[in-house]
Amino acid sequence: MSVRKRAWKTGKGTSKEAWVVDYVDQDGKRRLKTFDRKKEADDFEKTAGVEVREGTHVADSASCTVQEAGDLWIAAAESAGLERSTTAEYRAHLRLHIAPTLGATLLSKLSAPMVRGLEDKLRQDGRSPAMLRKIMGSLGALLADAQERGLVARNVVRDIRGRRARGKDRQADRRLKGRLKVGVDVPTRAEVKAIVEAALGRVRPFIITAIFTGLRASELRGLRWVDVDFENRQVHVRQRADRFNAIGRPKSEAGERSIPMPPLVVNTLREWKLVCPKRDTGKKDGEGRAVKELQLVFPNKKGNVESLRNIARRWLAPVEMRAGVTVDAGKTDEAGAPILAAKYPGLHAFRHFYASWCINRTQDGGLGLPAKVVQERLGHSTIAMTLDVYGHLFPRGDDADELAAAERALLA
């Protein structure tokens, strides 16, 4: 491997010069790379020398663009049998967020400053912290797939994350994410009571089950009657419905779990089962009538999977409006009066409430459960996930009442 100066004259008689790195890669092929400055050539020589010895070097001519690597990554995800919703999310991240900025960039020329520039641009364009983490995670997975194919030597996204994990950037990310706040992210007890009272008809059993079991929206939409154990007062989570209404297993092993049902949930579901829509089996009885059966607990009127869009807009939002759990939408009607909107547009707010209910002390109206039990009931894969999201809600043990009791015990 050598660095040499190359000088030549153009057709107009102008003299030009450049610095060339002449080397042989790990496959025995001779490679040439040209630079304007000697310092750049020297830096490349050092880096390429290490990569060649480790067998990870990829020349520009053997590399591909981020867009091409992304297409290979998505094709691999589809062939691996990942869920349709997962591959659709990957494709959206690549098409809408990654490719417009980095799509034409060669993987071999992709650098940490470029990735950081993409991150800053997305943040300035209004991407939320949660969406930003998902996009960068997809870019990291894309580069990992390309690395396995020998299309790139380094995964710059993983390099950046490794440095952040040891520095102040990780703390800054946590502060940016923020803690869940009661009354903002988590409904208050008064709001939950108002919502339960305002829930009528087929929406009532759905709302009550969501509040007092903490099931995810996909788990509620995929819940079957055979998984509702009235005798032992438990709900068994064994399947889910994705955003395309396709039924599948929970995403993780921890997602398969059993959750106790309070008496209100048991009694409400017993009543709902009597009028729950049945699904057409496609068969007919002896008199030629369609044979229908109970299958899903919260189906649409035909007994099939209810769409998440309908649940959010036609079930949840009207109930919150009737309950008075609203916020200013930032718009006004023709008379100039402010237009109100549902305060909690997603079902995940009820999951947050259930978690806080499990965590809160019994004297505060909660269950006072330990962190490990809360993790199991929520179906988190690790207890670290539970503590990262809800750790600040657990009793600290140094509140005024506990301190007073400890003081009395010590000085008695």
N, C-alpha and C positions, 0 to 999 in steps of 0.2 A: 504494500500500500504506500503510495507516494503522492506528494502534492507538488505540482509543477506549474510554472507560469506559461501561458500561451499568448502569443502576440500575433496579430495579423492586420492586413490592410483591406479596407473595403474597396468597392469598385470606384469610389470617388477619391480614393487616395488617403482616406482618413485612417489613422492608426488606432487600433483597439487592442485591449488585453483582458485576460481573465485568468482565473486560477482553477486548475483541473485536479480533481482527486481521482487517481487511477488505482483501482483495486480489484481483487478477485473475491467474489462472495463465497458463501459456504457450499454452494453447488458447483464451484469451479468455473463460474462464468465471469468474464472480464467486464467490469462496470466502469463507466466514466460519469462524473458529475461535475458540473461547472458552476463557479461562484464568481461574483464580482469582486469580493474582497478576500484577502488571504486569511484573515481571522475566521471568516465563515468556513473556508475550506479546512482550516486546521481543526476547528470544532467538529465538523462533520467527520473528519478522518478519525478522531478519537472515539466518537460515538459509534461509527460504523465498524471500527476495529473490534470493539467490545461485542457488538451484536453479531458480527461474523463468527467470532470465537464461540459465542453461545448458541449459534445456529438460528438466530431469530431475525436476522437482517432481511429487509424487504426493499428492493430497489424501486424507484419511481415507476420504471417501465413494467414492473411485475405487480404493481399495486393497482387499486381501483378506486373509484370515487365513493364518497359516503352514501350516495343514493344507490349505487350498484350493490354495495355491501348491505345496505338496508333491505333491498329486494331479496337478497340471498337469505338474510336473517328471518324475514317474514315467511319465506317459502319453507325454511327449516322448521319454524314454529307450527305451520300448518301441517307439514308432513309428520311432525311429532305428535299430532292429535291434541294440541292445546284447544281449549274452549274457543268457540267462535267469538265470544265477546272479548277474550284476551287478545286474539290476533287482530280483531277490529280496532282495539285500543292501540296496539303497536303500530298498525298502519296509519292511524290518525296522527299519532305522535310524529312519525316520520314525514308524512305529507304536509301537515299543517305547521309544524314547529321546527323540525330539524332541517329538512331539505331546503326550505327557502333561503336559509343562511349558509349551510355547510354542504348542501347536496352535491355541488360540483367540485368540492375539495378532495384531492387525493388523500387517501388514508395515511400514506407515508409522510405527507406534509402537514397533517393535522397536529396541532400543538395545544398545550395547556392554555396559552393566552387566547387561542381561537375558541376553545370550549368555554372559557370564562367570559369571553365577549358574547357568545350565544346566550349564556345564562343571564348576563346583564341586560341584553336586548329584550329577552322574553319577560324579564321582571319589569322593565320600563314599559313594555307593551300591555301590561296589566294582567299577566298570568299570576294566579294565586300561588302562595308558597307550596300548597299541596300539589297543584298541577306541575309546578316547576320541578319538584322532586320526582314526580312520575316521568317527566320528559327526560331528565338527566339520567334516571335509572334505565330508561329505554335506550338512550345513547350508549350508556356503559355496556348494556347487554349486546347491542349491535357490534361494538368494538370487540367484545369478548368472543363473539361468534367469528368475526373476521380474523381475530388472533389465532383461533383454532384452525382456520383454513390457511394460515400462512400469508394473509394479505396485509398484515400490519405487525410491527414488532412490539409496540407498546399500547396499553390501554390508558390513554391520558385521563379519562374520566375516573378510573380507579385510582390513578396516581394522585389526582386532586383530592378525592375523598379520603385517601390514606393520610394526606397531610392535614386535612381538616379535622380528622378524628383525633389528632394529637395536639391541636391548637385551639385558638380562640374562636375560629370560624364555626366550630361545632356548637359552641355556646351561643353564638350569634344566631345560628339557624334555629336553635330551640327557642330563643327569645322571639324570633320572627314568627314562629309557629304559634306561640302563646298558649296559655292554659285555658281549658274549658271554663266558662263562666256561667254560673247559675243565673237564669234570666236572660242570657244572651245565646248561649249554645245549649244549655240544659234547661228544660221547662221547670218552673217553680212548682211547689206542691199545690198552690192555689190555681195555677194554670192547668195542671193535670186534672184537678178536680173539676174545673169548669169544662174542660174538653170531654171528660167522661160523661158529664151530665148532658152535654150538647150532642153527643154521638147517638144517632138514632138508626133504626132499621138495620140493614146489612152491614153498615159501617161500624156499628157499636161493637160486635164481637171482635172485629179486626183491630180496632183501636185499643180495646181493653187487653187483648192478647199481646199486642206490640208493647204496651206500657209495662205489663207485669210479667213478661218473660224475657224481654230484651232480644228477641229474635231479629236477625237482619231482614231487610226487605225481601231479599231473594229467598230466604228460608221461610218467611211467612207465605210468600206466593207459591212455594213448592210444598207446603205442609199438607200431609194426607191425614184422613180420619183414622187410618190404621195406626198412625204414629201418635195419636192422642189417647193416652192411657187414663181413662176416667177412674178406674178402680184404684190405681196407685197415685193418681193426681200428678201425672208427669206428661211432658211433651218430649217426644224423641225426635231429634233432628237427624234425618238420614238422607235428605235430598234437598235440592234448591232449584229455583228457576232463574236463568240468566236474563239479561235484558232483551234477548231475542225470544223469550218465553220457552226456551228449551230446558227440559228437565235433566239434571245431572247430579252427581255426588257433590258434597261440600268440597270447597277448594283444598282444605287441609284435613289431616286426620283429627286434629283437635276440634274441628267444626262438627263432627259427629258426637253428640252429647245428649244428655237427658236433663231437663229443667223442671223443677217442681212448679205446679200450678196453684196459685192462691184460690180460695173458695169462689171469689168473684169470677175468675176465669173459668173455673169448672162449671159453675151454674150457667154462665152466659153461653158457653159452647154447647152445653146440653140443649138449651133452648134453640140455638141457631141450627143445630144438626137436624131438627125437625123440619126446617124450611129451606135448608141449604140446597142450591141448584145441583142437579145431577147431570152427569156426563152421559152422552149418547154412546153406547157401546158398539153401535153399528149392527146389532143383532135385533131380531124381532121374535116376539112370543108366538104362541100358537094361534092367536087371533090377529096376527099381523101388526101389532103395535110395537113401537120402538122400545127396546129394553134399555133402561137407564140405570146408572149406579152412582152411589156416592163415592167420590174419590178425593178431590181437593177440599180443604177446609174453607178457603177463601177464593173461590173461582169467580169467573164472570157469569153472566146470566145463562150461558150455555154449558156451564160446568167445566170450562177449560181455564187455562192459566190467565189471570187478569194482568193486564199490562201495568208496568210501574208508572207510566205517564197518567193513566186513568186514576190510579190510586192517589197520586200526588194532587192532581187537579180536581177530580170529581169526588174524592172521598175525604182526604185530609184537609184541603184548603177550606171547603164549605163548613166543616165542623169547627175549625179554628175561628172562622168568621162569626159563626153563631155564638161561640163561647166568648167572643170579645178578646181573643188572644191575637192581636193584630199589631202592625206597625205601619207607619206612614210610607207609602210606596214612592213618595217623591213626585207625585203627579196630582193634578186637580181635575175635577169634572167640569162640565159646562157652566155650573153655577159658581165655580171657584172653590168648592169645598175639596179638602184633601181626599185622595183615594187611598183606602186602606188595603193592606195585603196580609196574608197569613204570616205570622211571626216566625214559625218554624216550617219552612217549605219542604223539608225532607224527613223521612221516617227515622233517620239516624238520631234525631233529637230525643226520641223516645227510648232508644237504646242507651243513650247517655243518661237519661233519667233513671232507667232501670239499674245501671251501674252505680249511680250515686245512691239509690235506694238500698242496694246491697251493702254499700260501704258505710253509710251513715250509722251512727250509734242508735241503739234501740230507744234511748231517751229522747232522741231527735226524730223518731218516727221511722228509722231505718232498720235493717236486719243485722248490722254489725258483723258482717262476714269477714273472715281473713282474706288476704290478697289471693292466695292460691285457689280458694273456692270461687272467688269472683272471676278469676281467669278461666276456670273450667265452665262456669255458667255462661260467660260471654263467648266461649269458643276461641279464645286467643291461642295462637300457637306457642307463645312463650309468656312467662310471667313478666318479662321485661317490657313487653308491649302493653300489658295492663298497667304497670307502674308508670310507664312513660306518659300514658294518656290520663290516668286517673289517680296517680300517686298523691297529688296535692289534696285530694278529697279525703284520704284516710285520716282518722283522728291521730293527732300528734302525741297525745298523752300529757301535754303540758298546758292544757287549757286551764282556765281559772278554777273550774270545779275540781278537776283532777289535782291541781296544785294544792287547793285547800284541803282536800281529803288526805293527800300525802303528808301535808304539814301536821294535821291533827294526829295521824297515825304515828309520826315521828316524835311529837312532843307529848303524847299522851302518857 
